[in-house]
Amino acid sequence: MLALIGIAVAGLSWWQAQRLADTDVQAATILLAGRVLAAEKAQRAQLLGRKGKDAVIDVGFSTDPTGSSAPAPPTGTLAEVADYFRSLPAPRRLAITGVAGAGKTVLAIELILELLHNRPPDDPVPVRISAASLDADVPTAKMLSRHLITTYGLKPVTAQLLVAAERILPVVDGLDEMDESDEPGYGSRAARVLRALEDYEHGLNRCSLVMTCRSVQYDALVADRATPHGVARVNLDEVTGDKAWQFIQAITDQEDPDRWLPVLDALTSGGHVLAAALNTPWRLTLAASVYEERDPHTGRYVRSPAALTEFADESSVREHLFSLFIPARLAAADPAGKGPTAEQTHAWLAVLAGYLRTNASRPPFHGRMLSSTDLVPHQLWPLAGDRPRFIGALVILALALPMVALYAGVVVLTFSQMKILNGRIPARDVAAFLLLWLPGVATLGVLTDAVNARKKVWPKADVVSSGRVRNTRDRMSTAVSGVLLVAAGTLLAVVLIPEFGGELPPWAPVVFGLLLGIGMTHERSKHFRSRRDDTDPKAVIRNEVISILMVALTHGPAFGLMLGAMFSLQLEGLSLTAGLTAGALYGSALGASMSLRLSHHYLGLLLSTRGRLPWRLGRFLDRCYGAGLLRISGTAYQFRHRDLQDYVAAHPVPSLHERSPALP
């Protein structure tokens, strides 16, 4: 009793200390700021293709302080946007607008990085969130907390604390991607989200915020009076010929500058089609990606930039660049050609792009608005309708078959041995009958979960990182806990040896202790691994598969060993070895099929899309991210640019665009 009381007191003390650590505002703010900084730096490098200040075209912008009382210079540059934002009176509210490809997301990332640099302790942490993932029917505070949990791995109590303490500056990226129309209107999704943000208050004041939107859509929202009050605006300018010249010179081969001279001349000559076709950072990036491709064996350039000067209009230039962008990026990222071909990649991306395009106009699916920009692996199953859910239910039933068969065998054996002597049932038979209830409830629960698959539409996701425990102190704590748990489990099994009259195999206590200890150690390590410093959209599915395997190989067999040993004591003809073996199999099947999970939905998606999507979908999406075709926003993949998504959706079959001749 004293030992139990001591353990309880120690556990309560540890829980209280951990609770205090999780509710330390300053520590949580510093932790979040570090994770946001790391994530946005990675996104900046991925979007731009390289690091450093010179990686960004220093696009100019014009300011429109109409919605704010702050004075503003009429024009500015990329490096000055953070100073302008800091000069705004509280609440600081800024809209970043521009044409498609103007660099709004890049500017938002630059602003976040500048605000995090030498951030005062009491300043909020800018957190970028995809507008398409927002739901106006969910309170803003809840949406922000959910984003911090799923994207940055914060604990719920910590995320709610930061939101309540007003330490979050929402940076809503891609407001124009919420609606298909160029004139969203007062009742649009974008307008409803903006009204929700307007109602979200910090104390008695409205919250500060930053948002990005295409100019046309934002103008329409302003005209309908659907934008929040007190919002200043910066509108990104088009890239001038001189800026484009500087950018191309900075990123191209300095040893052979003459390759791009025809393009540079066209950009600086008045009225040439290229001056309008390459007037945004995105289009310049397209051109550089396509015409800097080299042959992996000879190192010679595949195409000559002079071919760009031969097109008659802007649309032809864009079609030409888009048709070659995917093969060019794949060639740069995978020179050996070990991954999918350009044709396969285009076809698979077209399926995903078509799904996103459909989501833009479809009604809510089982009560949830589906994103038109985000590819979240564990939420992609609606691409195949309801089939993945039902296939997942069938998978559970298949996994549960060994468990049902073993339980049915034990039921038959129990009732076949049950006797009535002098009007009474022997105590041994009563004990065996009572033992049937425990596995019976578990078996019935699994079968009920599978049958009621229709009701479990959106299972919750586990956002714990599956990486290693990095902190030395945490590793030591996990290791010590594991040793103690293994010892405790083994001791528990050894204590029960006399009950079996020496029939218990010597390996049984050790195996039981190892299984129990390893399983409990894995669960404990989740506490430390949840403090992750990176974001991986594949982590949710990977975590669930690992959790299912751990339960099926540790907790399940340990529970089954104990159950099998107990049945072998009560039933005649069931040897201890047979009982332990059957119990371990039963526990493994129970652990593998104990609930309807996201991984079953995901497996159902893969089975439902044979011939349309690859088996290793997560790996394919990661390859596309590494090639610069996709980007990552939180736990979602997104197309590198909305124009690329629209192009691939409209061209599901790769075009046989004639390549320019290779240079001699």
N, C-alpha and C positions, 0 to 999 in steps of 0.2 A: 504494500500500500504506500509506504514511504517513497519507494522508487517511482511508482505511478504518479504520485503527487509531484515529485521532483521533475519528472518529464513534462507534466502538464504545465507547471510553473515556467520551466525553461522554454517550452513551446510558446506560451503566452508572451513571455518577454521578447522572444525573437520576433513574433508577429507584430508586437507593438513597436519594436525598433524599426522593423521593415516598413511598417505603416507610416512612421514619422519620416523615414527617408523618402518614401514615395510622395509625401505631401509637403516636401521642402520646395517652396516656390522658386527660390533662387537657383538651387541645384537642378531642379527640373528644367528651368529656363535655359541654363547653360548647356544641359544635356541636349535639349531640342535644338538649340542654335548650332551645336556641333554637327548634329545629324543633317540638318537642313543645309548647312554649308557644304558638307561632303557630297550630299546628293545633287545639289545645284551645280557644283563644280564639275561633277561627272557629266551632268546633262549638258553643260556649256561646251565641254570638250567634245562630246559626242555630236552635238548639233553643228559645231563649227569645223570639226575634223582635226583640230589641233588646239593647243593651249597658248596662253599669252595674250597680252593686250592687243597685239597686231592681228589677232585672229578675227577680230570683229571690224566690219566696215563702220567707220565712225559717221553714221548717217545723221544728218541734221534733222531737227524737228521744229515745228512752230507751236507756240503755246496759245491756249485759249482759256484764260482764267475767268470766263463768264460765270461759271457756277461757283467760283470761290472769290473771297474778298482779298486774296493775296495779290500783290503786284507781281508781275512776271515779265521777264524779257520777251520780246516778240519771237526770238529764235534761240536755239541752243544746239548743243551737240550731245552725243551719247554719253560722254564723260561728265556732262553737267546735269544729267537728269536726277541723280541722287541729291545734289545740292538744292535743286529746285523743289524736290519733294520735301526735304527737311525744312524749307522756308515756308511751307504752307502752314496756316494756322490750324490748330486742333479743332475738329478732327481732320487729319490729313486724308484727303480723298483725291485720287488721281485716276484718270482714264487714259490708257495708251491706245491710240487708234492709228490706222493706216490701211493701205490697200493690201490685198493678199500678197504674202511674201515680203512685206516691208520690214519684217524683223521684230514684230511685237513681242513674241515669246522670248527672243534673245534679249531684248531690252528689259523685259520683266526680270529675267534671270540676272542681268547685269545690275539692276536696281537692288535685287535681293542680296547679291554678293556685296555691294557697296554698303548697304544698310547693316549687314552683319559684321563688316570690317570696323573694328573699334566700337562696337555697339555699347552704348551706356547700359549699366546694369538694369535700369528700370524700363528700358525701351522694349516694346513688343518684338517678337520674332516673326519676320515675314515668312509666311507659309504659302507656297503656290499650290493651288487646287484646280483641277480641271473643271470648267464650268459645266461640261456635259454630264459630270457625275453628281451634280447637285440636284436636290429635290425640294421644290418650294413648299411642299406639304410637310417637310420635316423642319423643326426649329433649327435656326442657324447654329446655335450653341451645340446642339446634338450632332449636326453635320460636321462641324469642326472637330469635335471630340472623336467622332468615328474616323475622320481622316487621319488624325494624329495616331490613333491606335493601329489602323490598318497600314498606313504608309510609313510611319516612323517607329513602330513597335513599342509605343508607350503603353503603360498599364492604364486601364480605364480610369482609376482614381487619379492618376497623374494627369492624364489628358483633360479630364473634367476640371481639375484644379487650375490648370493653365488657362483654360477658356474662361473660367469664373474669375480668375485674377486679372483678366484683360491683358494677357501676355501674348496674344496672337494677332498678327496683322494679316488678314486674308488677302491673298493675291489671286484673284479669280481670272484664270487664263482661258481665253477662247469663248467669250460670251456669244460671239457670232455663230458658234458651232452648235448652239442649242436649238436653233430653228433653221429650216431650209429657206425661208423667205428672206429677201433683202429688206422687207418692211415687216419686222416681227409683230408690231402692234402691241397695244396695252395688255391684251390677254395672252401674250406669248409666254413660253417657258422662261425666256430671258427676262422679260419684264416682271414675271412673278418672283423669280429669284432675286432680282434687284429690290423688289418691295420687301422681301424677307430680310435682305441685308439692311435695308433702311430701318426696319423695326428692331434690328439687333442693336442693343444699346450697351455702352460701357458706362456703368454708373448712370448718371443723368444725361450723358452726352451720346450722340450717335457714334458708331464705331468708325475708326479709320479703315480705309480699304484701298486696294489697287485693282484695276480690272483692265483687261485687254479685249479689244473688239475691232472688227473691220469698220472703216469709216462710214460706209453706207448704212450698215445696220445701226450703228450708234446714232447717226443723224436721225434715223427713223424713230429710235427710242426717245431721243430728245424731243422730237416734234410731237410725240404722243404723251410727253411729260411722264415717261415711265422710268427715268433715271433718278438715282438718289440726289438729294439736295447737297449743295456745296462741293461739287466735283469739279476740280480743275482738269484740264485736258492737254495732252501733248499729242500732236499728229505728226507721224513720221513722214519725212519728205522722200521723194523718189531719189534714187541714186543718180548723181550727175555723171557725165562722161569722165570727168577728172577723177571722181571717187572710184568709178569702175576701173579706170586705168590703174590707179594706185593699188586696188585690191588684186587685180590680175597679176600685176608685176610682183606683188608680195607673195603670192601662193604658187606661182608657176616656176618653171625651170629657168634659173638665172643664167645658166650656161648657153641657153638657146632662146633668147628673148624674141628673135625674129619670127618665131612660130605664130605669135599672137598679134603681130603688127597689123595685119589686115583687119582684125577685130577691133583693135585699139583705134585705128584710123576711122573705122565706121562709127564707133561710139562717140568720137569727138567731132565728126562731121555732121553738119546740120541736116536733119530730115531723113537720115538713114533708118531703116526698119529696126536695126539692132539697138539703136538708142532707146527705143520704146520697149523692145522685147526683153532687154536685159537691164531694166531700170529698178530692180529690187535685189536685195541681197540673196534671196532664195533662187532667183533665176540665174544670177551670176554663179552661185554655188553649183547649180545644175550644169551650166556650161563648163565650168572648171572640172567637175567630176567626169563628164563625158569625154572631154578632149585632153585630159591628162592621163587617160588610161594607157598603159604600156603592155606590150607583149611580155608574158612572164618568162619566156625563154631567151628572147633577144634583147629585151629592154627598150625596143623601138616603140615609138608612139603609134597607136592603132589608127588614129584619125588626125586629120589636119584641121585646125580651127578655121582655116580659110573657108571651109564649106559653110560656115554659119553666115557668111556674107552673101550667099547665093539665094536665100529664101526671100519670097516676095512680100510676106506679111507676118505679123506677130504670131498668129495662131499656128502657122506652119513651123515657126521656130520652136514654139512650146511643144507641139506634137513631136517634133524631131528629137528634142532633148529628153522628153519623157520616155519615148520609145527606147532610148539607149541608156537611160539612167540606171535601170536595174542591172543589166549585164555589166555596166561599167563599175558599179559599186561592188558587185560580187567578185569581179576580176581583181579589184584592188584588195578586198578583204580575204579572198581565198584564191591566191594565184595558182595553187596546185590543183584546183578544181575538185576537191574531195567532197564538197557538199552538194546540195541539189543544183541542177542546172538553172540557167536563167529562165528557160521556158517553164520548168516546174515551179520555180519561185514565183514567177508572174502569175501562173494559173492558181496557185494556192493563195497568194495574196488577193487575187481577184475575188475568190470565194469570201474571204474575210471582209473585203471592201464592200462587196454587194450586201453582205449581212448588215454592216454599219449603215449603208445607204437606206436599207429597208427600215431600220430602227428609227430613222429620222421622222418617218411619217406613220409608223404603226402605233396603235393604241397601247396602253399599258399591258404588259404580259404578266399574267398572274399577279396583278396589283403593283407592278414595278415598271417604271419607265426605263427602257433599255437605252444605253448610251449610243450615240451615233459617231463617237470618236474613240472610245476606250475598248481595248481588247484585253479583258481580264480573263486569264486562262480558266479559273475555276467558275467563271460566270458566262462562259461562251456556249454552254450547252443549249440555250434557246435557239442557236443557229439551226439545230435539227428538230426544232419543235419540242414536243413532249416525249419523243422516243427515248432520249437519253435517260430520263427519269425511270421509265418502265424497264429499260434494259438494266439500269442500276438495281432495281428491285429484283430482277431475275438473277443478277449476280449474287445478291445477298441470299436469295433462296438456294442457289447452287452451293454457296459456301456453307450454308446451314444444313445441307443434306446429311453430312456425316454426323453432325450433332443430333439431328432428329433421329437418325437411325440408331445411334448409340443409346439415346434416351429411351426409344421405343423398346430396344432389347432389354434394358434394365427394368422397365415397367413390366414386360412380359415375365422376366425371371422372378421379379418380386412377387407378383400375384400368383405365379405357378407354385411358389414355395409357401405361400401363406396357408396356415392351418388353423383350425378351430378345435381346441381341446377342452372338453368339459364346458363348452359354452364360452370359452375365453380364447383370445388371440395372444399367443406368446409375445413377451416383451420384445424379443429380437425381431419378430415380424412387424410389430408396431413401429419400432425404430426405423426399420427399412422403409416402411410405408411413409413415415414422416420425412425421411430423407428425400423422397421423390419430389417433395414440394419445391425445394430450392432449385434444382436444375429444371424443373417443370416451369417455374415462373420465368427463368432465364430463356428457355426455349420458346415459350409463348411470346415473350417480349420481342425476340428477334423476328418471329413469324409475323407478329402484328406490325412491326416496323416495315417489313417488306410489303405486306398487303396494303398498308396505308400510305404507300409511296406517293399517291396523288396529293396528299395533304402536306407532305414535306417538300415544298417547292424550293425554298431558299434556305438550306442549312447554313448554320453559322460557320465562319472560317476561323482557322487557327493561324494567327499571324506570328507565332513564335519562330525565331530564326532556327534553322536546322544546322547552323554552323557550329564550330567548336566553342567551348567556354574559353575565352581568351585571357581573362584576368587570372593571374597566378593564385591569388587568394581564393577566388571562386573555384578554381580547379582543385585546390587543396581541400576546400570545404566539401565539394562534391565527392572527391575520392574518399575522404574520411567517412562521410555519410554512407557511401556504398559499402565500405568494409564493415561498418557497424551493422548495416542492414543485412548483409550476407551472414554475419555471425549470429545475429538475432534470429533469422529465419532457420539457420541450421540448428541452433539451440532448441528452437521450438519443435522441430522435427525429432531431434534426439530425445527430448523429454517424452515423446509419445511412443518411443520404441517398446517400452514394457507392455503397452496395450496390445502389441502384435505377437507377444510371446517369442520374440527372437526371429520372427519370419520376415521382418522388414529388411530389405536388401541394404547393405551399407552405403550404396550410392544414393539412395533415396533422400536422406536428410541433406546431403551435400547439394544434390541437384535442386531440391526444394529451396534451400537457402540461397543458392546462386540465382535461380530464376526470380525469386522474390526480391532479392537485393538489387539485381541489375534493373528490374522493372521500376522499382522505387527510386533508384539513382537516376534513371532516365527522366522520370517525372520531376525530380528535384532539380535536375540540370536545366529544365525549361525556365526556371526562375531566373537563372543567370543568362541563358541564351536569348531571353527576350530583350536583353539590352543590346540590340544589334546596331550597327553603324552603317548598314547598307540596306538598299531596297531591292528585292528580287521578286518580280511578279510570279515566278514559278514556285516560290517558297511555300505558298499555301497548300498546293497539291502535294509537293514533296514532303512537307511536314506531316500531312495526314497519312500518307503512305507509310512514313517512318513510324508514326504513332500506332497505326494498325498493326504493322509488323512487330513492333515492340510488345504490344499487348498480346498478340497472337503467339509470341514466342517466349514471353516471360510470365505476365500476370495470369494469362489463360491457362497454360500448363500447370503453374503452381496451384491455382484453384482446382484444376482437374485432378492433380495428384492427391490433394487432400480429400476431394470428393470420392475418388476411386478407392482410396485406402479405407474410408469410412464404410463404403458399400461392401468392400470385401470382408469386413468384420461382421456384417449383418446377413450376408447372403451365402448360402451353401453352394458349393460348386464354382464359386468365383474366386480364383486364386488371387493372392495379393499382387503378383506380377501382372496378371491380366487386368485387375482392377486399376492399377497404376497406369498401365498403358492406355486402357480405354478412357480413363479420366483425363490423361494428358491430351489425347486426341480431341476429346469433347471440349476441353478448355481452349485449345487452339482454334477450333472451329467457332466457338462462341466469341473469342476475341476478334476474329477476322470478320464476323458478320453481326456484331452487336448493335449496329445502328446504321441508318441510311446516311451516307456521308457524301461530301463533295467529290471525293475521288471516284465514287461509283457513278456519279453524274458525268464526270470527265471521261471515264472509261466508256460510258454509254455514248458520249459525243464521238469519240474516236471510232467506235463500232458503227455508228450511224452515218459517218461521213467517209466511208471507204471509197477511194478513188477521187475524192474531192479535197481531202486534207491529208497530210502525212501522219503516220503513226506517232512519231515523236514530235508532236506539235510544239511542245514547250521548247525543245531544242531548236526547231525551225525558227520560231519567233526570236529566240536569242541570237541565232545566226543573222537574222535580218536586222536586229538591233546592232550587232557588231559591224554589219556592212553599211550602216547609216541609212537603211531604208525605213526603220522604225525608230521611235524614241520611247523613253520610259517616263511616265508620269505617275508617281506613287506606285501602286501595285498593278498598273495597267500599261500595256504597250499601246502606242499610237503611231499612225503613219507619220513619217518625217514631216510631211506638210499636208494640209487638207487638199491642195491641188493634186498631189500625188495620189491620194486616196480616191478622189473623184475620177482621175484619169484611169486608174487600174480598174475601178468599178465599171467604167464605161467601155473598157477594152479587156474583157475577160480572156481573150485569146491574144497572145503576144503578136504584135505586128511584125511583119517581115521587112522592117525598114532597111533600105539599102545603106550599107555602111560606106563612109567615105574611104577612099583608097589610103592605104598605109603610106607613110612617108618613105621615100627611097633611102 
